[in-house]
Amino acid sequence: NEGLTTLRADNNKLQDDGDVPLTSLQRLKVLSLSGNQLKELPMGLESLSLEVLNIADNEFQHLPAELAELKEKHLKTLQFEGNPLVDKNRLQKILAKSKKPIKEVLEFVR
């Protein structure tokens, strides 16, 4: 549905599958994919103006490079805790010290 603004697909045992294009969901503002088995983000995420992205409790070892394409002026909430991140300590320091944590995390991914 092109008018869909919120998509919650939490705890669905989703795995990496390039067949979930989001490009047709241009009005999507909230995407929650927590509690799945994802290691990669769905295709087309960078073309959206997301305000909330929840990828907590998945299998990401690194924050996906596609996050760098998201616009920090739109993104207000980014949840990624509960992933086996290699850079977890560095990210926690960024979040603890930063006044603009989303901008700092997106710059870190870049």
Salt bridges, closest charged atoms under 4 A:
GLU72 OE1 - ARG110 NH2 3.08
